[in-house]
């Protein structure tokens, strides 16, 4: 809390928050004005569309990649199981009629 000066009365409740809020709003408005002055709205919208398109393409590529990976993994797993089941079978020296 800010130190009270000699001639000052105590702050009313919520005055500090109010002061901060006003400051923040001022700053926000300043930024918005600055942005608007620099670039035209049409230009901004165009760029936004391009970005969205890029993002979509990226996502599609990623999905395909992942699918491939999983397919490979599945094949590996199946191969392992096949080997294991072959190992479990009795060999030629095994006789059941004992």
N, C-alpha and C positions, 0 to 999 in steps of 0.2 A: 504494500500500500504506500502511496505517495505521502511524503511528510507534509504536515499542515504548516502553511506559512503564518506569520504573525497575525495578520489582520483577517485571516480566513476563518470561516465557520466550518463545522464538521460537514462532510459530504452527506447528502441524503442517500438513503438506501437505493442501491442499484445505479447510482450515478456513474460509477467507474465503468460498469458494463455498458451503459448507454454511450459513454464517451468512446469506448473501444469500438462499439458497433458503428457509430458514426464515422469513425476513422476508416474502418474496414470498407464501408459502403463507398466512401470517397475514393479509396484505392481501386476498388472494383470498377467503378464508373470510369476512372482514369484509364484503366487497362482497355476497357471495351472501346472507348473513344479512339485510343491509339491504334488498335487493331483495325477499326473501321477506316481510319484515315489512310493507313498504309496500303491496304488491299481492297479491291472492289468486292462486293458481295457475290457477283456472278462468278468471278474467278475462284473464290473460296469454295463455292458449291461444286464447281467443276472438279477441283482438286479432291474434294471429299469423295466424289463418285469414283474417281480413279483409284483412290486408296482402297475403297471398299472392294473394287474389282480385284485388285492385287491380292488382297487378303483372301478372297474367295478361292482364287487360283492356288494360292499357297496351301490352303486347307485341303483342297482336292488332291494335290500332289502328295501331301503328307498321308492322307488316308490310304492312297494306293500303296504307298511304301509299306505302311504298317500291315496291310493285308498280305502282301508278299511275304513279309517276315513271318507272320503267323502260319501261313501255309507251309513254309519251310520247316517251322518248328513242329508242326503236326506230323509232317512226313518223318522227321527224325524220330519222334516219339513212337510212331507206328513201327518203324524199323527196329527200334530197341525192343519193343514188345515181341516182335516176331523172333528175334534172336533168342530172347529169354525163353519163349515157349519151345523153341527147338532144343535148347539146353535141357529143359525139364524132361524131355522124352527119354526113355531108357535106351541105352545103346545096344549093340549086337550081342554083348556078353551077358545080357540080363535075361533070366529065365523065370517065367511065372509059374510053371508046373512043378514047383518043388514042394 
